Amino acid sequence: MAIKKKTAAKSKAAKKPVKAARKPAPKAKKKAAPKRPAAKKTQRAAAGGKARTLIVLFNLRRGVSAAAYEKWARDTDVPVAGGLKSVKSFKVFRAEGIFGSKAKPPYRYFEILQVSGLDALVSDIGKEPRMQAVAAAFQKFADNPIFVVTENFAG
């Protein structure tokens, strides 16, 4: 009987139509990932260089009133210098302390200017007639200011 079953199984298999072997689908070519939009690069190139943040660290000169400087910064410096085409943001900060310490901060004031490019900033300063007076007044308030040029690389 076992022989008959095997024969029967073979005959059933023989009656089934044979399926054609499938060909593997052609592999799709990998496409390069799309690049980021070039809008920022275009803006930077048009501005004469890469966007930068200028951080100005300073203390006031001896005899200069903090109230006088802060009023001038709010009423004159930020509106005029912050109004330049190349200046995207201009903020002035007063140090209150050093986090986790009772030590005195090395600088009392910080100006942070985000600019479209240093070349553009220099050009705009030359084109704005009020900037000469603003720069001269700043030098009378600030004691040896340090202008740090920075580039954002994260965040």
C-alpha positions in Angstrom: 0.0 0.0 0.0 2.8 2.3 0.7 3.9 2.0 -2.9 0.5 2.9 -4.2 0.4 6.0 -2.1 3.8 7.2 -3.4 2.6 6.5 -7.0 -0.6 8.4 -6.4 1.3 11.3 -4.9 3.7 11.4 -7.9 0.8 11.3 -10.3 -1.0 14.2 -8.6 2.2 16.2 -8.7 2.7 15.5 -12.3 -0.8 16.7 -13.2 -0.1 20.2 -11.6 1.1 22.8 -14.1 4.6 23.8 -13.7 5.0 27.5 -12.8 7.7 29.5 -14.6 10.5 30.6 -12.4 10.3 34.3 -11.5 13.1 36.6 -12.6 14.4 38.9 -9.9 13.3 42.5 -10.4 16.1 44.8 -11.5 17.7 46.6 -8.6 16.7 50.2 -8.4 19.6 52.7 -8.6 20.1 54.6 -5.4 19.4 58.3 -5.8 21.5 60.9 -4.1 19.8 62.5 -1.1 18.3 65.9 -2.0 20.5 68.8 -0.8 19.3 71.4 1.6 17.8 74.5 0.0 20.5 77.0 -1.0 18.5 80.0 0.3 20.8 80.7 3.2 23.9 80.2 1.1 22.6 82.6 -1.5 21.8 85.2 1.2 25.3 84.8 2.7 27.0 85.1 -0.7 24.9 88.2 -1.5 25.9 89.7 1.8 29.6 89.4 1.1 30.5 86.5 3.3 29.3 83.9 5.8 26.8 84.9 8.5 28.6 85.6 11.8 27.8 86.6 15.3 29.9 89.4 16.7 30.2 89.4 20.5 31.5 92.5 22.1 32.8 92.2 25.7 33.5 95.3 27.7 33.4 97.3 31.0 32.6 100.9 31.2 35.4 103.5 31.6 36.0 105.0 35.0 33.7 107.8 35.7 31.0 106.7 33.1 27.6 106.3 34.6 25.9 102.9 33.9 22.6 104.7 33.6 24.0 107.0 31.0 25.5 104.2 29.0 22.3 102.0 29.2 20.1 104.9 28.1 22.4 105.6 25.2 22.5 101.9 24.2 18.6 101.7 24.2 18.0 105.1 22.5 20.9 105.4 20.0 23.2 102.4 19.7 20.7 99.6 19.2 18.3 101.6 16.9 21.1 102.9 14.6 23.5 100.0 14.5 20.7 97.5 14.7 19.0 99.2 11.8 21.9 98.4 9.4 20.8 96.1 6.6 23.5 93.6 7.4 22.6 93.4 11.1 19.9 90.7 11.6 19.8 91.0 15.4 21.4 93.3 18.0 21.1 92.8 21.7 22.9 94.2 24.7 23.3 92.3 28.0 24.4 93.3 31.5 26.1 90.7 33.6 24.5 89.9 36.9 27.0 87.4 38.2 28.7 84.1 37.5 26.5 81.0 37.8 27.3 79.0 40.9 29.9 81.5 42.1 30.2 84.7 44.1 33.1 85.9 41.9 32.7 89.1 40.0 32.2 88.6 36.2 35.2 89.8 34.2 33.0 91.9 31.9 29.9 93.8 32.8 28.4 94.3 29.4 28.0 92.1 26.2 26.7 93.2 22.9 25.6 90.4 20.5 25.2 91.2 16.9 24.1 88.6 14.3 25.3 89.8 10.9 24.8 88.5 7.4 28.5 88.9 6.8 31.5 90.9 8.0 32.1 92.5 4.6 28.5 93.6 4.5 28.7 95.0 8.0 31.8 97.1 7.2 30.1 98.3 4.0 26.9 99.3 5.8 28.8 101.1 8.6 30.6 103.2 5.9 27.3 104.0 4.2 25.4 105.1 7.3 26.5 108.7 8.3 25.3 108.3 11.9 27.6 105.3 12.5 30.7 107.5 12.9 29.0 109.4 15.9 27.7 106.1 17.3 31.2 104.5 17.1 32.8 107.6 18.7 30.3 107.6 21.6 30.8 103.9 22.1 34.5 104.4 22.5 33.9 107.0 25.2 31.7 104.6 27.1 33.6 101.3 26.7 37.0 100.6 28.2 39.0 98.5 25.8 36.2 96.5 24.2 36.9 93.1 22.8 35.2 92.3 19.5 35.0 88.5 19.1 33.9 87.1 15.7 32.1 83.8 16.0 30.7 81.2 13.7 27.7 79.1 14.6 28.6 75.4 14.2 25.9 73.7 16.2 22.4 74.3 17.5 
